[in-house]
């Protein structure tokens, strides 16, 4: 299948998609995307970058090894809930800023409708923390991802 994709910030690309399936579909399994294990050490390193307010030039601040950890962008809510349970509200807000900007600065770090920002925002809501208007405006100013911070509109 040939697919043509176009984003406002990137030129049109044509890709060839190969669809292959193994195993059997289980209708009782509620997983809608692959389960990605969140590497705690990677998340700690990303948090350190976020807390140092070193977000303006992430391609040069992040190590090559950390830049290859982009699968974290596709982790599901349950994975994020487990990974973030011991983080403070302030650390979660720092991670929201990190993941908002990394998606704009590193082409392979695309989260779209599965952005970690959505999962982190949900974690904060569960704690009774509402994102401040200033942060919401900052996200809109610094991202073209229409899904963040709250996810897809149903």
C-alpha positions as YAML, in Angstrom:
chain: A
units: angstrom
residues:
- id: 1
  name: UNK
  ca: [0.00, 0.00, 0.00]
- id: 2
  name: UNK
  ca: [1.35, 3.43, -0.91]
- id: 3
  name: UNK
  ca: [0.62, 6.22, 1.52]
- id: 4
  name: UNK
  ca: [1.16, 9.89, 0.99]
- id: 5
  name: UNK
  ca: [1.48, 12.01, 4.09]
- id: 6
  name: UNK
  ca: [1.83, 15.72, 4.49]
- id: 7
  name: UNK
  ca: [2.32, 17.91, 7.55]
- id: 8
  name: UNK
  ca: [2.46, 21.66, 7.49]
- id: 9
  name: UNK
  ca: [5.96, 21.66, 8.95]
- id: 10
  name: UNK
  ca: [7.40, 18.96, 6.67]
- id: 11
  name: UNK
  ca: [7.52, 18.32, 2.93]
- id: 12
  name: UNK
  ca: [5.29, 15.68, 1.37]
- id: 13
  name: UNK
  ca: [6.69, 12.16, 1.65]
- id: 14
  name: UNK
  ca: [5.68, 8.92, 0.04]
- id: 15
  name: UNK
  ca: [6.19, 5.73, 1.95]
- id: 16
  name: UNK
  ca: [5.57, 2.11, 1.16]
- id: 17
  name: UNK
  ca: [3.80, 0.31, 3.95]
- id: 18
  name: UNK
  ca: [4.21, -3.42, 4.40]
- id: 19
  name: UNK
  ca: [1.52, -5.01, 6.50]
- id: 20
  name: UNK
  ca: [2.38, -8.29, 8.16]
- id: 21
  name: UNK
  ca: [0.59, -10.10, 10.91]
- id: 22
  name: UNK
  ca: [1.53, -13.01, 13.11]
- id: 23
  name: UNK
  ca: [-0.43, -14.74, 15.81]
- id: 24
  name: UNK
  ca: [-4.14, -14.45, 16.39]
- id: 25
  name: UNK
  ca: [-6.39, -11.57, 17.31]
- id: 26
  name: UNK
  ca: [-7.81, -11.81, 20.81]
- id: 27
  name: UNK
  ca: [-11.10, -9.87, 21.09]
- id: 28
  name: UNK
  ca: [-10.87, -9.95, 24.89]
- id: 29
  name: UNK
  ca: [-7.58, -8.10, 24.86]
- id: 30
  name: UNK
  ca: [-8.28, -4.37, 25.08]
- id: 31
  name: UNK
  ca: [-4.88, -3.19, 23.82]
- id: 32
  name: UNK
  ca: [-5.18, -0.77, 20.91]
- id: 33
  name: UNK
  ca: [-1.47, -0.16, 20.44]
- id: 34
  name: UNK
  ca: [1.77, -1.85, 21.23]
- id: 35
  name: UNK
  ca: [2.81, -1.99, 24.86]
- id: 36
  name: UNK
  ca: [6.00, -0.01, 25.30]
- id: 37
  name: UNK
  ca: [7.99, -0.49, 28.48]
- id: 38
  name: UNK
  ca: [9.14, 2.84, 29.87]
- id: 39
  name: UNK
  ca: [12.82, 2.74, 30.77]
- id: 40
  name: UNK
  ca: [13.02, 4.30, 34.25]
- id: 41
  name: UNK
  ca: [16.66, 5.34, 33.78]
- id: 42
  name: UNK
  ca: [15.84, 7.09, 30.49]
- id: 43
  name: UNK
  ca: [12.86, 8.84, 32.07]
- id: 44
  name: UNK
  ca: [15.07, 10.02, 34.95]
- id: 45
  name: UNK
  ca: [17.62, 11.43, 32.49]
- id: 46
  name: UNK
  ca: [14.87, 13.23, 30.55]
- id: 47
  name: UNK
  ca: [13.47, 14.64, 33.79]
- id: 48
  name: UNK
  ca: [16.93, 15.91, 34.72]
- id: 49
  name: UNK
  ca: [17.11, 17.79, 31.40]
- id: 50
  name: UNK
  ca: [13.61, 19.19, 31.99]
- id: 51
  name: UNK
  ca: [14.40, 20.33, 35.53]
- id: 52
  name: UNK
  ca: [17.61, 22.05, 34.42]
- id: 53
  name: UNK
  ca: [15.47, 24.10, 32.05]
- id: 54
  name: UNK
  ca: [17.65, 22.96, 29.14]
- id: 55
  name: UNK
  ca: [14.75, 22.62, 26.72]
- id: 56
  name: UNK
  ca: [15.56, 25.09, 23.97]
- id: 57
  name: UNK
  ca: [18.15, 22.92, 22.16]
- id: 58
  name: UNK
  ca: [17.23, 19.30, 22.93]
- id: 59
  name: UNK
  ca: [19.05, 17.77, 19.93]
- id: 60
  name: UNK
  ca: [22.32, 19.04, 21.40]
- id: 61
  name: UNK
  ca: [21.45, 18.49, 25.06]
- id: 62
  name: UNK
  ca: [20.25, 14.88, 24.76]
- id: 63
  name: UNK
  ca: [22.79, 12.10, 24.25]
- id: 64
  name: UNK
  ca: [22.64, 10.05, 21.06]
- id: 65
  name: UNK
  ca: [21.62, 7.06, 23.16]
- id: 66
  name: UNK
  ca: [18.72, 8.99, 24.74]
- id: 67
  name: UNK
  ca: [17.62, 10.26, 21.33]
- id: 68
  name: UNK
  ca: [17.22, 6.63, 20.26]
- id: 69
  name: UNK
  ca: [14.74, 6.07, 23.11]
- id: 70
  name: UNK
  ca: [11.90, 7.59, 21.11]
- id: 71
  name: UNK
  ca: [9.66, 4.51, 21.52]
- id: 72
  name: UNK
  ca: [8.73, 6.02, 24.88]
- id: 73
  name: UNK
  ca: [6.47, 8.37, 22.91]
- id: 74
  name: UNK
  ca: [4.12, 5.45, 22.17]
- id: 75
  name: UNK
  ca: [3.73, 4.06, 25.68]
- id: 76
  name: UNK
  ca: [0.16, 3.62, 26.83]
- id: 77
  name: UNK
  ca: [-1.58, 5.22, 29.79]
- id: 78
  name: UNK
  ca: [-1.09, 2.19, 32.06]
- id: 79
  name: UNK
  ca: [2.65, 2.24, 31.41]
- id: 80
  name: UNK
  ca: [2.81, 5.94, 32.22]
- id: 81
  name: UNK
  ca: [0.70, 5.47, 35.35]
- id: 82
  name: UNK
  ca: [3.18, 2.89, 36.63]
- id: 83
  name: UNK
  ca: [6.24, 4.93, 35.65]
- id: 84
  name: UNK
  ca: [5.03, 8.25, 37.08]
- id: 85
  name: UNK
  ca: [3.37, 7.20, 40.33]
- id: 86
  name: UNK
  ca: [6.30, 8.39, 42.50]
- id: 87
  name: UNK
  ca: [6.93, 11.66, 40.65]
- id: 88
  name: UNK
  ca: [5.89, 14.97, 42.21]
- id: 89
  name: UNK
  ca: [3.40, 17.28, 40.53]
- id: 90
  name: UNK
  ca: [6.25, 19.70, 39.73]
- id: 91
  name: UNK
  ca: [8.26, 16.92, 38.08]
- id: 92
  name: UNK
  ca: [5.24, 15.94, 35.99]
- id: 93
  name: UNK
  ca: [4.81, 19.52, 34.81]
- id: 94
  name: UNK
  ca: [8.51, 19.64, 33.88]
- id: 95
  name: UNK
  ca: [8.01, 16.43, 31.85]
- id: 96
  name: UNK
  ca: [4.99, 17.98, 30.11]
- id: 97
  name: UNK
  ca: [7.26, 20.80, 28.94]
- id: 98
  name: UNK
  ca: [9.97, 18.36, 27.89]
- id: 99
  name: UNK
  ca: [7.66, 16.12, 25.84]
- id: 100
  name: UNK
  ca: [5.90, 19.14, 24.29]
- id: 101
  name: UNK
  ca: [9.21, 20.48, 22.98]
- id: 102
  name: UNK
  ca: [10.98, 17.23, 22.11]
- id: 103
  name: UNK
  ca: [8.21, 16.39, 19.65]
- id: 104
  name: UNK
  ca: [8.87, 19.69, 17.86]
- id: 105
  name: UNK
  ca: [12.68, 19.46, 17.92]
- id: 106
  name: UNK
  ca: [13.41, 15.80, 17.12]
- id: 107
  name: UNK
  ca: [11.62, 14.40, 14.05]
- id: 108
  name: UNK
  ca: [11.65, 10.81, 15.33]
- id: 109
  name: UNK
  ca: [9.98, 11.77, 18.63]
- id: 110
  name: UNK
  ca: [6.39, 12.06, 17.37]
- id: 111
  name: UNK
  ca: [3.64, 11.23, 19.83]
- id: 112
  name: UNK
  ca: [0.57, 12.65, 18.13]
- id: 113
  name: UNK
  ca: [-2.57, 11.28, 19.77]
- id: 114
  name: UNK
  ca: [-0.43, 9.06, 22.02]
- id: 115
  name: UNK
  ca: [1.83, 11.84, 23.29]
- id: 116
  name: UNK
  ca: [3.14, 11.38, 26.81]
- id: 117
  name: UNK
  ca: [1.78, 14.86, 27.54]
- id: 118
  name: UNK
  ca: [-1.73, 13.38, 27.39]
- id: 119
  name: UNK
  ca: [-0.86, 10.58, 29.81]
- id: 120
  name: UNK
  ca: [0.91, 12.96, 32.19]
- id: 121
  name: UNK
  ca: [-2.04, 15.38, 32.11]
- id: 122
  name: UNK
  ca: [-4.36, 12.47, 32.93]
- id: 123
  name: UNK
  ca: [-2.09, 11.49, 35.83]
- id: 124
  name: UNK
  ca: [-2.29, 15.03, 37.19]
- id: 125
  name: UNK
  ca: [-6.09, 15.07, 36.80]
- id: 126
  name: UNK
  ca: [-6.31, 11.86, 38.82]
- id: 127
  name: UNK
  ca: [-4.39, 13.68, 41.56]
- id: 128
  name: UNK
  ca: [-6.83, 16.58, 41.41]
- id: 129
  name: UNK
  ca: [-4.32, 18.92, 39.74]
- id: 130
  name: UNK
  ca: [-5.61, 21.09, 36.92]
- id: 131
  name: UNK
  ca: [-3.12, 22.56, 34.43]
- id: 132
  name: UNK
  ca: [-2.82, 26.31, 34.87]
- id: 133
  name: UNK
  ca: [-3.93, 28.60, 32.07]
- id: 134
  name: UNK
  ca: [-0.36, 29.85, 31.63]
- id: 135
  name: UNK
  ca: [0.91, 26.31, 30.96]
- id: 136
  name: UNK
  ca: [-1.96, 25.60, 28.55]
- id: 137
  name: UNK
  ca: [-1.11, 28.74, 26.57]
- id: 138
  name: UNK
  ca: [2.59, 27.79, 26.62]
- id: 139
  name: UNK
  ca: [1.77, 24.34, 25.20]
- id: 140
  name: UNK
  ca: [-0.32, 25.87, 22.39]
- id: 141
  name: UNK
  ca: [2.45, 28.34, 21.58]
- id: 142
  name: UNK
  ca: [5.19, 25.69, 21.51]
- id: 143
  name: UNK
  ca: [3.48, 22.76, 19.79]
- id: 144
  name: UNK
  ca: [1.62, 21.93, 16.62]
- id: 145
  name: UNK
  ca: [0.27, 18.70, 18.15]
- id: 146
  name: UNK
  ca: [-3.48, 19.32, 18.25]
- id: 147
  name: UNK
  ca: [-4.01, 16.42, 20.67]
- id: 148
  name: UNK
  ca: [-2.10, 17.81, 23.64]
- id: 149
  name: UNK
  ca: [-2.64, 18.26, 26.51]
- id: 150
  name: UNK
  ca: [-6.00, 16.43, 26.81]
- id: 151
  name: UNK
  ca: [-6.05, 13.92, 23.95]
- id: 152
  name: UNK
  ca: [-8.54, 13.43, 21.13]
- id: 153
  name: UNK
  ca: [-11.97, 15.02, 21.41]
- id: 154
  name: UNK
  ca: [-14.57, 12.29, 21.40]
...
